[in-house]
Structure formats: C-alpha cells, structure tokens
Amino acid sequence: MILVTGATGNVGRGLVRLLTTQGVRVRAGTRNPDAVLPPGVEASSSLDGVNSLFLNPRAVGKSVGYLVAQACAVGVRRIVALSAINVDDDLSAPALS
Ligand SMILES: NC(=O)c1ccc[n+]([C@@H]2O[C@H](COP(=O)([O-])OP(=O)(O)OC[C@H]3O[C@@H](n4cnc5c(N)ncnc54)[C@H](OP(=O)(O)O)[C@@H]3O)[C@@H](O)[C@H]2O)c1
C-alpha cells in the first residue's frame, strides 16, 4: 500500500491515477474526506498497512520530519520525496521543497 500525500493536487492526482491503473493499492492523503478519487482509493492519511510513502512538500509542510519518523516506526521502507524550490518558500527552514 502506497500513501500518496497531496493526492488531490496537480502531481498527486496524476500519480494516484497512474498507480491505480497499474493495480497498485493506494491510499490518498487529503484534508478533504469527500475528495473525488478513483474507485478503490480511500481518502485517509493513516499509515496502517502502508509500506511506501510519497511525500508532497506542499501537503506535508513542516510536519515532514514527524511523518517520516512515524512512517519508519511502522515499517515503511520506501519513501519518495517530490523536491522543488518555490518562490514563496522560507529558505531558512529545512524542508523538502
Ligand atoms: N504541479 C507541477 O506541475 C509542479 C511541477 C514542478 C514542481 N512542483 C512542485 O511540487 C510541489 C507540489 O506540487 P502540486 O502542484 O502537486 O501541489 P498542489 O496541487 O498545490 O497541492 C497538493 C495538495 O496539497 C494539499 N495542500 C495544499 N496546500 C496545503 C496546505 N497549506 N496545507 C496542507 N495541505 C495542503 C491539497 O490537498 P487537500 O486539499 O486535498 O488536502 C493539494 O491538493 C510544489 O512544491 C510545487 O512547486 C509542481
């Protein structure tokens, strides 16, 4: 099971669609419990049963360290981070973006 954070966004929406069409089990991390998602994809940020994690910096923000620690604690062994620099980033803060 892959937890995709930022699952309703520009990057996450396409990623969720791509993974599900390939038969991969996906959980969509979103603040919106009513988000429209592909069939079989649940809207949840729970790490239960998750073995891989996609990190979207816009969605996880400064909670990235906590989330990675929690993920490692529950046995997640593969984490993919989307890395980007944005004009509105706080460059003094350690972050993924
Ligand atoms: N889009 C591109 O083509 C592109 C290209 C290169 C780099 N990037 C970079 O990739 C990163 C994310 O890209 P994106 O376009 O996929 O992001 P996005 O669509 O702006 O946001 C992704 C999701 O994050 C959640 N979110 C947004 N603001 C939030 C906030 N303040 N707190 C918590 N959750 C929030 C929203 O989901 P919910 O409302 O469902 O929770 C949103 O759908 C950015 O750093 C961007 O610069 C994007």
The ligand as a Tripos MOL2 file, in Angstrom:
@<TRIPOS>MOLECULE
LIG
   48    52     1     0     0
SMALL
NO_CHARGES

@<TRIPOS>ATOM
      1 N1          2.3610   20.9610  -10.4690 N.am      1 LIG1
      2 C1          3.5030   20.9440  -11.1600 C.2       1 LIG1
      3 O1          3.4890   20.8310  -12.3960 O.2       1 LIG1
      4 C2          4.8130   21.0430  -10.4480 C.ar      1 LIG1
      5 C3          5.9760   20.9640  -11.1900 C.ar      1 LIG1
      6 C4          7.2010   21.0200  -10.5300 C.ar      1 LIG1
      7 C5          7.2220   21.1760   -9.1510 C.ar      1 LIG1
      8 N2          6.0910   21.2780   -8.4680 N.ar      1 LIG1
      9 C6          6.1680   21.4360   -7.0340 C.3       1 LIG1
     10 O2          5.6110   20.3120   -6.4200 O.3       1 LIG1
     11 C7          5.0320   20.6920   -5.1880 C.3       1 LIG1
     12 C8          3.5640   20.3120   -5.0940 C.3       1 LIG1
     13 O3          3.0090   20.3290   -6.3600 O.3       1 LIG1
     14 P1          1.4450   20.2370   -6.6410 P.3       1 LIG1
     15 O4          1.2340   21.1680   -7.7980 O.co2     1 LIG1
     16 O5          1.0310   18.8220   -6.7750 O.co2     1 LIG1
     17 O6          0.8030   20.8240   -5.3140 O.3       1 LIG1
     18 P2         -0.6590   21.3770   -5.1000 P.3       1 LIG1
     19 O7         -1.5780   20.8330   -6.1510 O.co2     1 LIG1
     20 O8         -0.6050   22.8640   -4.9310 O.co2     1 LIG1
     21 O9         -1.0260   20.7870   -3.6770 O.3       1 LIG1
     22 C9         -1.1210   19.3920   -3.4430 C.3       1 LIG1
     23 C10        -2.1660   19.1420   -2.3760 C.3       1 LIG1
     24 O10        -1.6570   19.5380   -1.1290 O.3       1 LIG1
     25 C11        -2.7160   19.9320   -0.2940 C.3       1 LIG1
     26 N3         -2.3960   21.2480    0.2420 N.ar      1 LIG1
     27 C12        -2.2790   22.4020   -0.4370 C.ar      1 LIG1
     28 N4         -1.9540   23.4120    0.3950 N.ar      1 LIG1
     29 C13        -1.8600   22.8520    1.6280 C.ar      1 LIG1
     30 C14        -1.5610   23.3720    2.9180 C.ar      1 LIG1
     31 N5         -1.2820   24.6590    3.1260 N.pl3     1 LIG1
     32 N6         -1.5430   22.5050    3.9640 N.ar      1 LIG1
     33 C15        -1.8190   21.2070    3.7900 C.ar      1 LIG1
     34 N7         -2.1280   20.6490    2.5830 N.ar      1 LIG1
     35 C16        -2.1360   21.4840    1.5270 C.ar      1 LIG1
     36 C17        -4.0000   19.9530   -1.1340 C.3       1 LIG1
     37 O11        -4.7220   18.7420   -0.8920 O.3       1 LIG1
     38 P3         -6.0750   18.6760    0.0020 P.3       1 LIG1
     39 O12        -6.7700   19.9980   -0.0980 O.co2     1 LIG1
     40 O13        -6.8400   17.5610   -0.6620 O.co2     1 LIG1
     41 O14        -5.6160   18.3200    1.3650 O.co2     1 LIG1
     42 C18        -3.4580   19.9180   -2.5370 C.3       1 LIG1
     43 O15        -4.3100   19.2500   -3.4520 O.3       1 LIG1
     44 C19         5.2320   22.1980   -5.0530 C.3       1 LIG1
     45 O16         6.3580   22.3940   -4.2590 O.3       1 LIG1
     46 C20         5.4170   22.6210   -6.4970 C.3       1 LIG1
     47 O17         6.1640   23.7970   -6.6120 O.3       1 LIG1
     48 C21         4.8740   21.1980   -9.0760 C.ar      1 LIG1
@<TRIPOS>BOND
     1     1     2 1
     2     2     3 2
     3     2     4 1
     4     4     5 ar
     5     4    48 ar
     6     5     6 ar
     7     6     7 ar
     8     7     8 ar
     9     8     9 1
    10     8    48 ar
    11     9    10 1
    12     9    46 1
    13    10    11 1
    14    11    12 1
    15    11    44 1
    16    12    13 1
    17    13    14 1
    18    14    15 2
    19    14    16 1
    20    14    17 1
    21    17    18 1
    22    18    19 2
    23    18    20 1
    24    18    21 1
    25    21    22 1
    26    22    23 1
    27    23    24 1
    28    23    42 1
    29    24    25 1
    30    25    26 1
    31    25    36 1
    32    26    27 ar
    33    26    35 ar
    34    27    28 ar
    35    28    29 ar
    36    29    30 ar
    37    29    35 ar
    38    30    31 1
    39    30    32 ar
    40    32    33 ar
    41    33    34 ar
    42    34    35 ar
    43    36    37 1
    44    36    42 1
    45    37    38 1
    46    38    39 2
    47    38    40 1
    48    38    41 1
    49    42    43 1
    50    44    45 1
    51    44    46 1
    52    46    47 1
@<TRIPOS>SUBSTRUCTURE
     1 LIG1         1 GROUP 0 **** ****
